[in-house]
């Protein structure tokens, strides 16, 4: 079980501490929602969690099958919806090596789309995921 503690620091900022590692993270409200936008917003973390979960699962599965993922990069875009204000869409572009065989690509893409975060989010959240091989 993971434990995280939080502290509201005023000015729409929070400090989170991951108990087992003592790693800290600051969140700040975005500029378009009364904040300073000086750090990740809570909804940025949601999008980041989705993208990082997908590539982490790909890494785990690649290790299991001895698939070399290098080079391996990804980009995340979060699109807010206004009424009600929520994350409406997350776009994730995952760029892998062109040397990955087609069979392994299909397997890794399926596993990424079924990562724990993806499966935990509402079906109302559009998850637009693209894979490129260069």
C-alpha positions in Angstrom: 0.0 0.0 0.0 1.3 3.4 -0.9 1.0 6.3 1.5 1.2 10.0 0.5 0.8 12.9 2.9 -0.2 16.4 1.8 -0.1 19.9 3.1 -1.9 22.9 1.7 0.6 25.7 1.7 -1.7 28.6 0.7 -1.9 30.4 -2.6 -3.5 27.3 -4.3 -0.3 25.3 -3.7 0.1 21.8 -2.1 3.2 19.9 -1.1 2.9 16.1 -1.3 5.3 13.6 0.3 5.6 10.0 -0.8 6.1 8.3 2.6 8.3 5.3 1.7 10.8 7.4 -0.3 10.3 10.8 1.3 10.2 12.3 -2.3 8.3 15.6 -2.4 6.2 17.1 -5.1 4.6 20.5 -5.4 1.3 21.2 -7.2 0.1 24.6 -8.2 -3.2 25.7 -9.7 -2.9 26.5 -13.4 -3.0 30.1 -14.5 -6.4 29.6 -16.2 -7.8 28.5 -12.9 -6.7 31.3 -10.5 -3.2 29.9 -9.9 0.4 30.8 -10.7 1.1 27.8 -12.9 4.5 27.4 -11.3 4.4 23.6 -11.0 2.3 20.6 -12.1 -1.4 21.1 -11.5 -3.4 18.2 -10.1 -4.9 17.5 -13.5 -1.4 17.6 -15.0 -0.5 14.8 -12.6 -3.5 12.8 -13.8 -2.3 13.1 -17.4 1.3 12.4 -16.4 0.2 9.4 -14.4 -1.6 7.9 -17.5 1.4 8.4 -19.8 4.0 7.2 -17.3 1.9 4.2 -16.3 1.6 3.2 -20.0 5.4 3.4 -20.7 6.2 1.7 -17.3 4.0 -1.2 -18.2 5.6 -1.4 -21.7 9.0 -1.4 -20.0 7.9 -4.3 -17.6 6.5 -6.3 -20.5 9.6 -5.6 -22.7 11.9 -6.8 -19.9 9.8 -10.0 -19.6 10.1 -10.7 -23.3 13.7 -9.4 -23.8 12.5 -6.6 -26.1 14.8 -3.6 -26.5 12.8 -0.4 -26.3 15.7 2.1 -26.8 15.2 4.8 -27.8 12.0 5.4 -26.0 10.2 8.7 -25.5 6.7 10.0 -25.0 4.8 13.2 -25.0 1.6 14.0 -23.1 -1.1 16.7 -23.9 -3.9 17.4 -21.5 -7.0 19.0 -22.9 -9.5 20.5 -20.4 -13.2 20.8 -21.0 -15.0 23.8 -19.6 -18.5 22.7 -18.5 -18.1 20.9 -16.2 -14.4 21.8 -15.7 -12.5 18.5 -16.0 -9.9 16.7 -18.1 -11.7 15.9 -21.4 -9.0 14.3 -23.3 -5.4 13.1 -22.8 -3.3 12.7 -25.9 -0.2 10.5 -25.6 2.4 10.0 -28.3 4.8 7.2 -27.7 7.9 6.9 -29.9 9.8 3.6 -30.0 12.6 2.1 -32.0 11.8 1.0 -35.6 13.7 -2.2 -34.8 10.9 -3.6 -32.7 9.2 -6.4 -34.6 5.6 -6.0 -35.6 4.4 -8.9 -33.3 6.1 -7.2 -30.3 4.7 -3.8 -31.2 1.1 -5.2 -31.2 1.7 -6.8 -27.8 3.3 -3.7 -26.2 0.6 -1.3 -27.5 -2.2 -3.6 -26.1 -0.4 -3.8 -22.8 0.1 0.0 -22.6 -3.6 0.7 -23.3 -4.5 -1.7 -20.5 -2.2 -0.2 -17.8 -3.7 0.2 -14.3 -4.2 4.0 -14.6 -5.9 3.7 -18.0 -8.3 1.1 -16.6 -9.0 3.2 -13.4 -10.1 6.3 -15.3 -13.6 7.2 -16.3 -14.8 6.0 -19.7 -15.8 9.6 -20.2 -12.1 10.6 -20.4 -10.9 10.3 -24.0 -7.5 8.6 -24.1 -6.0 9.2 -27.5 -2.8 7.2 -27.8 -0.5 7.0 -30.8 2.6 4.9 -31.3 5.4 5.8 -33.7 8.4 3.8 -34.6 11.5 5.7 -35.8 
